[in-house]
Structures are given as structure tokens and as C-alpha cells.
Amino acid sequence: MANKYKRWNLAIAGLVLCVVLWIVGMNYFVDPFGYFHFKGGDYGRIDFELTADQYLRFLQAEHIKNFGNQYDAYIIGGSKTGSYRTEKLAEMDGYSYYNVWGMMGSVQNYYYYARYILENTNVKKIIMNLSGGETRAYDRQYLSDICVIPAQVKGGSVLLENLDFLFKDVHIAMDVWKESRDGDPSASVSNCVTGERNLEKYYRSRAKDPEAFVTKQVLKKFDKQMKRLFTKNLSHDAYEENLAAIREIKALCDKKGVEFVVMMAPSFIGEMSEHDCERYWEYMEELAVITDYWDFSGYHDIALNPYNFYNDGHFLYEVTDLIVDTITGADCYEGFGEYVTLENVYSHVQKRKESYLALRQEYEATGTIRLQGYGDESNIVGDGGKYN
């Protein structure tokens, strides 16, 4: 009888071991997050396809650690930052750039990456590209596995991180394996070697029918967004934590003699319904106490033209090209971009308030606001704009 139980115990133990090895094997060899196969940071390899579902924060950290001294400067930010082309950024100063963008960006994330870059490279310049959405939460690591700040960047246990990825939900690896086996056409490279997003698929879709593209991708929530922007009271909690982290980044850069530049990115007016409010305007004023910055956000024609965006939260390359041209003085668009200092911040914010109030009056009178169109000069992407 004892031998029978022993055989059963051995059989169960063997079965459990097989299941564990299968889970570990799937997560290691399929590697749905790119965690194991990417160690070393060389995602310029022809056999490595980088997609938006992979653990980009880790891949970037590995690239910085192993290739960081190929770059003079870094731009750090959330998903909007992915549209900055590094070749274009080089026009500002002649530096070679690497783009460190991340899905669901947070100032917490930018702080840790700025510190990591300063500790591991001979960086000359760091640009931080801020968005309004970051004021909604300082720590966004709970949102997804790909939003967690890697152990090597934050200072946690790399061993525990390895074990965590070996024992991820095996269904994720199975889905990725099936897509790879079936040649899923939706899978596409999302990053260039120097970090920026590959937006080619959005340009292709837009070119087929710009109006249909904008209606589906940019304006699908517009009515609800305008109601929220002009009738709801917004309240977020991350202002003070954000400002403290930005203050610390600047101090670290100053200590190492590294140039630190802050930019506030444009937002389509629909997305501004998620953050723009009286407290946010105070945040803009408080930011100027810490550092001067370039502000490209606000209610200008570029933000009011949906044809400059590939969805309601992200803009196309031409918008970031115009940002660079504005900073260098190579080109400009009236009302787009102002260099904000402690001396002019209050008048700058007051102009923003006045623009908001004028649009709110229009909304109250008509139930909506007039947007810029495809044929307007403010469409800097299509045939009606300056960038063809």
C-alpha cells in the first residue's frame, strides 16, 4: 500500500514538474515581452521584431546600458514622445539622440530613467516631454506588466524580476506563439533603432480616406469630451509628486553639468478634457519656478485640427517636426509654442484661460465648438498644410 501511495506521489510530482517546465519553457522561448531574448539591448538585429506589446521599458534600459555612449542626448516621455524623430531632434544642437518613450507615461518613470541615464552614460542633454495626462497619477506601474519600471532602473531585484517573467500567465505566450505561427498581419515593428515609433501604418490608413480616418480614430468620443471639458470639474492627485520629481531631475542634471530641457507637448482638444482645469494651470505656473520650459500645449489651431493626429491622444510626425523648427527658429505657426519663464508664466497662463473661456462660451451657445478642417493651413500633415 505504501508503495502505491509513493508511486502516486511521484506521478503527481512529475506532472507538476512537467507543467512548471512547460510554463517556464513557453515564457522563455516564446518570450512574449521580449525580456529574455533582448538582453544586451541590440534590437537593431534583423531577426528581432519589436512590437508595442513587449516590455519596452526593459528593452530601452538594456539598450541604454549597452549602447548609451553612442548617444549625446535623450528625450524622455510618454507615448506622445514616440513621434519625435531623432534625426529631426539633432537639428537643435547636432547631438545624436535616443528616444525613451513609454506607454502610459508618468513623471515617476521619467525620473528613474533620467537618473539611470545620468548614472550609466556620458549624456550631454536630457529633454523631458510632458503631457497633461501625467497629472492623473504619479505611479502607473499597476496598469500593466509593460508599465512596470525595470529592476535595473529602479534598483530592485533582477533575480526576482527574472522569475516573475518566467512564471507569467502562460496564455500570453500561447497567444503570441499562435500569432507568430499564423503570420498575424496586425503584428508590426513599432520602434526604430533609435527609439522613436514607426507610424507608417497610421499614415497608410490616413492616406486612403483622411476624413473617414479622422472620424473613426480622432473624433469618436468628441461630443463626450467637449461636455467633460466645459461642464465637469476635474481633480487629480499627482501635481505635487510630479513637481518634486521634476525638481530632482533638474538638480541631478545640474550636478553633472547636463543640459535639461522641458517641453509641454500639444494635445488634441478632445484629450484636454482629461486634464485641463484651474489646478492644471496652477501646475504650469509652479513648473516655471523650477525651470523654464517650452509650451506647445493649449488651444491653438494645431490642437484644434484633428488631421494632425492619428488618434485623440497622439500626433503625427509633422507636429513634432514643427516643434523642433519652432525651437530652432527654422519655422513657426502663429500661437504654437512659447518659451515660458518665471517672468512671463502668469501672462502665458492667462492667455490660455482666456482661450478656454472663449471656447466654453461657444460651446454653451452652440453645443459644440468649430474645429479646423482638412483644407485649413493648420493641417500641417495633409495637402492643406506646409509639410507634404
N, C-alpha and C positions, 0 to 999 in steps of 0.2 A: 504493500500500500504506500509506504514511504517513497519507494522508487517511482511509483506512478505520479505522486504529487511533485516529486523532484523533476520528472520529465515535463509535467505541465508547467512548472515554474520556469524551467529552461526554455520551453517553447514560447511562453508569454514574453520572457525577457528578450529572446531572439527576435520576436515580432516587433516589440517596442524598439529594439535597436535598429531593425530594418527601416521602420517608419522614420526614426530620428535621422538615420543616414540619408534616407530619401529626401527629407525636408532640407537638410543641410546641403546635399548634393544639388538639388534644384536651385536653391538660393545662391549657391556658389557658382555653378556652371552656367545657369541661365542669367544670373546676376541682373535682375530686373531694374535695380537702381544704379548700375554701373559702378558699384562700390569696390568690388574686388578686382575686376579687370582693368580698372582705370588707375590703380595705384602707380605712381610715377608721374602722372599728370600729362602724358602725351596724348591728348585727344585730337592731334593732327594726323594720327595714323589713318591710313586709307581703310583699314578693317574695323574702325571704331565709329559706330553711328550714334551720335549724341542726340537724345530726344528730350523733350520738355518734362517727361515723366521720371527722368533719372535724378539722382541726388546731386544736383548741380552745385550746391554749396560745398560739398566734399570735393567734387571734381575741380572746382576753382581753387580750393585750398591746396590740393596736390599740385596743381599747375603753378601756383604762386611759389610754393616751396621749392619746386624743381626747376622752374623756368623764370622765376621772378626777376632775375637780374638782366633779362632780355628787354625789360620794360623800364622806362623812366618814370611813367606816371600811371595812375589808376583812376578809373571812375567807378564809384560805388553807389548802388541804389537798388530800388525795387524793379518790378517788371518793366516799367516805363523806360528805365535806363538801358534796357536791351536794344533800343532803337538808335543809340549813339554809335555811329561808325567810327572806329578808332583811327582810320586814315583821315577822316574829317577833323577829329579832335586834334590831330597833330598840327593842323593849320594854326592853332592858337599859339604854339610855342616850339614846334619842331620836335617834340618828345614822341617816343613810341609808347602807345597806350595799351592797357589791358582793361577789358570791360568786366567788372564784377557785379553783375545784376542778379537778382533773385526773385523768384515768385513770392508773392505776399511779403513784400519787403517791410522791414521795421528798422527803426533807428538803433535798436539793440543790436541787430545783425550788422549794421554799418559800423558800429563802434568796435565790435570784435574783429571785423575784417580789417578795419583801419589799423588797429593795434597789431594784428598778425602781419600785415604788410610792412609796417614800420619795424617790426622785430626781425623779419626774415628777408628783407630786400634792401637795396640801396636807393629807394624811391626818392624822387625829387619833388613830386607833386601828387596830391590826392584831391580829386573832385568828389563831392558828395551831392548827389542829385535827389532832392527831397520831393515828396508828393504829399498832398493833403491827407490821403488815406492813412498815413502812418500815425496820425494823431488819434486814431481809433483804438490802438493797442500798442504797447511798447514791446511786449513779449508775444510773438505769434508762433512759437515753436509747437504749440498744441494743435495747430491746424492740420498738419500733415507730416508724414515721415520726411518729406523733402524740404520741410521748413525748419527742421532742427539744425541748430548750429553745430558743426562737426566738433568732435572731441579735441582734435589737434588745434582748432582755432580758439575754442572756449577754454581749454585747459582741463578737460575731463579725461576719463579712462579710455584709451584707444582699444584696449583689450575688451572691455565691456561693449564698446561700440561694434567691434568685430562680431562678437557673439550675438548681439542684437540683430545684425543683418543676416547672420546665418540662420536665425530662427524666426525670420519674418513670416507672415501669413503666406503659406506656400501657394495659395490661389493666385497671388500676384505674379509669381514666377510662371505658373502654368498659363496664365493669360498671355504673358509676354512671349512665352515659348510658342503658343498657338498662333499668335500674330506673326511671329518670325517664320514659322513653318508655312503658313498660308500666304505669306507675302503681303501682309496688310498694307494697302496703299496709303492709309492715313498716317503711317509711321514716316517721319521725315526728320532730317537733320535740322535742329533748331538753333544751333550756335556755330559761329565761325571760330577759327582757331584763336583769334584774339578776343573772343568772348561775346561779341555782340550777337543779337538774334538774327537769324536768317528769316526775313519777312517775305520771301519770294512768293509763297503760296497765297498770301493776302493780296499782293499786287496782281497776281494772275486772276484771282476771283473778282477783284475790283474791276479789272480791265474788261471783263465780259459784259458787265452791266453795272456801272457805278451807282446808279440810283437804287437798283434792287439791292446791291451790296450794302449801301449805307442804311437803307430802310431796315434790313434784317440784322446787320451787325452793330450799328451805332444807335439807331433811333427806336429800337424795340421797346424800351422802357421809358421813353422820353416824357410822356404825359405824367406818369407817376413820379418821375424825378423832378419835374418842374413843380408839382404840388408839394413835394417834400422840401425843395429848396426855398420856396416862397411862403410856405404856411406852417412848417414844422419848426420846433425848437430843437436844435441839435446839442448834444452834450457828450463829450469824450473825456477820457481819463489820462491820456498819455502825454499831455503837454509838458509837464514838469520833468518827467523822466526823459523825454526827448531832448529838452534843452540841456539837462545835466550831461547827457551823453555827448551832445554836440560840443559842449564846453570842454569836456575831457578830451575829445578828439583833437580839438584845436590846441589844447595845452600839450598834448603828445607831439603834434606836428611842430609846434613852436620850439619845443625842447630839442628836436632833432634837426631843426632848420629846414623843414619840409613845407613847401607852399600848400596852403589849404584853401580850397575854393568851394563855396556853397552855391548851389543853384536850386531854385524852386521851379519844378517842371510845369509845363502847361497841362491843363485838364480840359477835356470837353465839358461844356457847361452841364451836361447831364450828370457826369460824375461828381461835379462840385456839390451836388445835393447831398453827398455823403459826409461832407466835412466843413463847407464854408459857412461861417457864422461869426457872431461877435467875438466869441472866445478865440476863434482861429485868427482873427485879425489882431488880437492882442498877442497871440503867439508870434505872429510876424514881427510885431514891434519888439518883443523880447528877444527874438533871434538877432536883431540888429545890434543889441547890446553886446552880444557875444562876438559877432563877426559881420563884416559887410557881406552882401550876397547879391547874386543876380536873380531877379524875379521875373519869370516868364509865365506865371500863373495869372489868373484874373479874367475879366470879362471883355477881352479884346476880340477882334474879328476872327483871328486864327482859332480861338476856342469856340467861337460861335459857328464855325463852318465844319459840319460833320464829315466832309470829304477829305479832311486832313487826318482822319483817324481810321484804324482798322477794327476797332470796337469802341464801346463807350468809355473805356479806360486807358486806351493806348493809341499813340500817334505813329504816323509813318516816318520814314527816314527824312523826308524833306523838312519836317518840323525841327528835328534836331540839327539838320544842316543849317537852317535859318538861325537857330540858337547860336551855333558857332560863328556864323557870319556876323551876327549882331555883336558878339563879344569882341571879335577881331576888327569890326568896322567895315568888313567887306560888303555887307548888305544890311538892310533893315526893313521892317514893316511898321508903320505907324501904330503906336500903342503896344507893340510886342517887345517886352523886355526893358527892364530898368535896373540900373545898378543902385542898390539900396544901402544906405549908410545910416549911422545914428542921426546925422544931420537932416536927412530927407525922409526918414521912415514914416513919420507921422503924416506928412502931406501925401506920401505914396499910399498909405493905407486909407486915408480919407478919400482919395480918388477912387479907390476900389469900392468903398462903401457907397459912394455916390452912384457908381455904375450899377451896383447891386440894387439900390433903391429905385433907380430909373427902370430897370428891368422888372422889378416887382410891381411897379405901377402899371407897366404894360401888361403883365400877367393878370393883375386884378381887373384891368379894363377889358381884356380880350379872352382870358382863359388860357393863354399860351404866350410864347414870345417868337418873334421872327428870327429865323436862322439865316445865315449866309448860304448861298447856293453854289451849285457846280460851276456856273459861269462867272461867279464873282472873283475879283482879284485875290480875295483871301483864300481861295482854294489854291494852295501852293503846290499841290500834287498833280492835279489834272490839267487839262488843256487850258483852263481858265487861269492858271497860276503862272508864276515866274520860273518854276522848276519843271522842265519837260523831259 
